[in-house]
Amino acid sequence: MIDTEIARLQARERANALAQIKEIMETYELDADDLTRTRRGNPGKVAPKYRHRQTGETWTGRGLRPRWVQAALTAGASLEDFAI
């Protein structure tokens, strides 16, 4: 009997919490991705800026250049040739 009451109260609290979360998300136009993105330190996944046309490999433009980018630049290509 007490366990049933506890479960009922927890279910009600959970439903209220979900309703509040949905309301906040609608008010601030948030989606599920916004809940998992970090605001400090790691900015999350970065979209690629460059793509190798033949292999489909991508690079964000951050960090060390991948070998395929370096090889293409050495061969006379420019980064703009691979821009997405």
C-alpha positions in Angstrom: 0.0 0.0 0.0 2.8 2.5 0.9 4.8 1.3 -2.1 1.8 2.0 -4.4 1.4 5.5 -3.0 5.1 6.2 -3.4 5.0 5.0 -7.0 1.9 7.1 -7.7 3.5 10.3 -6.2 6.7 9.7 -8.2 4.8 9.2 -11.4 2.9 12.5 -10.8 6.2 14.4 -10.0 7.8 12.9 -13.1 4.8 14.0 -15.2 5.0 17.5 -13.7 8.7 17.7 -14.3 8.3 16.7 -18.0 5.6 19.2 -18.5 7.9 22.0 -17.1 10.7 20.8 -19.3 8.5 20.9 -22.4 7.2 24.3 -21.6 10.8 25.7 -21.1 12.0 24.0 -24.3 9.1 25.6 -26.3 9.6 29.0 -24.7 13.3 29.1 -25.5 13.0 27.1 -28.8 15.3 24.4 -27.5 15.6 20.8 -28.9 17.1 17.6 -27.6 20.5 18.5 -29.1 20.6 21.7 -27.0 20.3 19.5 -23.9 23.4 17.5 -24.8 25.7 20.3 -26.0 28.2 21.6 -23.6 28.6 25.4 -23.1 32.2 25.3 -21.6 35.3 23.5 -22.7 34.2 21.1 -25.4 31.9 22.9 -27.8 30.6 19.6 -29.1 30.8 18.2 -32.6 32.0 20.6 -35.3 30.6 20.4 -38.8 33.2 19.6 -41.5 34.3 22.4 -43.8 36.3 20.3 -46.3 35.5 17.1 -48.2 37.7 14.9 -50.4 35.6 14.5 -53.5 36.8 10.9 -54.4 37.0 9.3 -50.9 34.4 11.3 -49.0 36.8 12.0 -46.1 36.1 15.2 -44.3 38.0 17.7 -42.1 36.6 20.4 -39.9 39.5 22.8 -40.6 40.6 22.4 -36.9 43.7 20.8 -35.7 46.4 19.2 -37.8 45.7 18.8 -41.5 44.9 15.2 -42.5 47.3 13.5 -44.8 44.9 13.8 -47.7 44.7 17.6 -47.3 48.4 18.0 -47.0 49.0 15.8 -50.0 46.5 17.7 -52.1 48.0 21.1 -51.0 51.5 19.8 -51.9 50.2 18.7 -55.3 49.0 22.3 -56.0 45.4 22.2 -54.8 43.9 24.8 -52.5 41.6 24.4 -49.5 38.8 26.1 -51.5 38.9 23.1 -53.9 37.6 21.0 -51.0 35.2 23.4 -49.4 31.8 22.0 -48.6 
